[in-house]
Amino acid sequence: MPYRQKGSPHWYISLTSGSGRRLKRSSGTADRREAVALEAKWREELRQQAVWGAPARLSIAEMLNRFLAAHADKRSARSDRIRAVTLLQHLGDGDAYALDRTAIKGYIAARQAQGRKPSTINRELALLSAALNEAIADGYPVPPVVKGRKLREPEGKTRWLTRAEVALLIDAARQTDQPALPDWLVVAVHTGLRAGEMAALQWQHVQGGRLTVPAETAKSGHSRTIPLTPEAQAAIARQPLRSMFVWTHPDGQPLKDVRGSLERACQITGIERITPHVLRHTCASWQVQAGVPLYTVQRWLGHSTIKMTERYAHLAPEHLQEGAVALAGAAVDKPASVYTA
């Protein structure tokens, strides 16, 4: 029978395949009756596979819906649903077993003709690939046609702000309708937290001059603790104790989105419009420019791989020069920091 899983509003279903493999997935619904009906449908499909030795029919739409239901609690669930609609619009709701590389090639060509960037197409194909792989794991012999079709993505420019620009932005933030924005900006730049991590920050996460991002709010799924600068400590200390959250509106409701107020501050200063993520880039850029090793920056930001941090390596070319001097046999005053370009 469907069961609840802590922290999720949806019912979960647990079944056993003919091979004895235990299958656990979200039903994608908070309605128990719908979950029971879905469980019966899935159980019958497994029975037919075991009795007749042939896989049940699987349409592209059903395959995508299965994947979306199983991962309804993902951070990217909303974006995944939008990508799934796009995939269906171009591929059609045909037989998932009939998918081939020609169909994928046609999909890529159609999206490119619409002016979509390689990164956008790659994310759509990644969703399709994940749905195919999960279907294969569940016993459906669908072809892994997306493998090797990833498009080359041009290296994007990472935007960050200078200290003078940040100072101007903080001053302009005092003229917006969001009283917490000036201090929010200080903490964002001095911690590099993602916007979602800032919104979920609670008082219990700030102790002893350190800030902890718990695993449940971290994008990587791993908690991390970073020291707070005096400026960040002072900015947090200025926040009134209205609720369990550090950042709130004057009425005590959590402050979840500052983009509108941030855009207004940019208009006041004449700085080109930025998103909260630019402040995260700014934190990393300042650290690298100050000689902080990339590995340390990676741990600070909570990047899952060093490759994500390498985008900032070009900001410290003088450290690459130290490496050249060391290889030439010349003495250096301090150990060379190795950065991967």
Sequence and secondary structure as in RCSB ss.txt:
>XXXX:A:sequence
MPYRQKGSPHWYISLTSGSGRRLKRSSGTADRREAVALEAKWREELRQQAVWGAPARLSIAEMLNRFLAAHADKR
SARSDRIRAVTLLQHLGDGDAYALDRTAIKGYIAARQAQGRKPSTINRELALLSAALNEAIADGYPVPPVVKGRK
LREPEGKTRWLTRAEVALLIDAARQTDQPALPDWLVVAVHTGLRAGEMAALQWQHVQGGRLTVPAETAKSGHSRT
IPLTPEAQAAIARQPLRSMFVWTHPDGQPLKDVRGSLERACQITGIERITPHVLRHTCASWQVQAGVPLYTVQRW
LGHSTIKMTERYAHLAPEHLQEGAVALAGAAVDKPASVYTA
>XXXX:A:secstr
  EE TT SSEEEEEE TTS EEEEE S S HHHHHHHHHHHHHHHHHHHHHSS    BHHHHHHHHHHHTTTST
THHHHHHHHHHHHHHH S BGGG  HHHHHHHHHHHHHTT  HHHHHHHHHHHHHHHHHHHHTT     TTTT  
            HHHHHHHHHHHTTSS TTHHHHHHHHHHH   HHHHHT BGGGEETTEEEE TTTSTTS  EE
EE  HHHHHHHHTS   SSBSSB TTS B    HHHHHHHHHHHT     HHHHHHHHHHHHHHTT  HHHHHHH
HT SSHHHHGGGGGG HHHHHHHHHHHTT   SS       
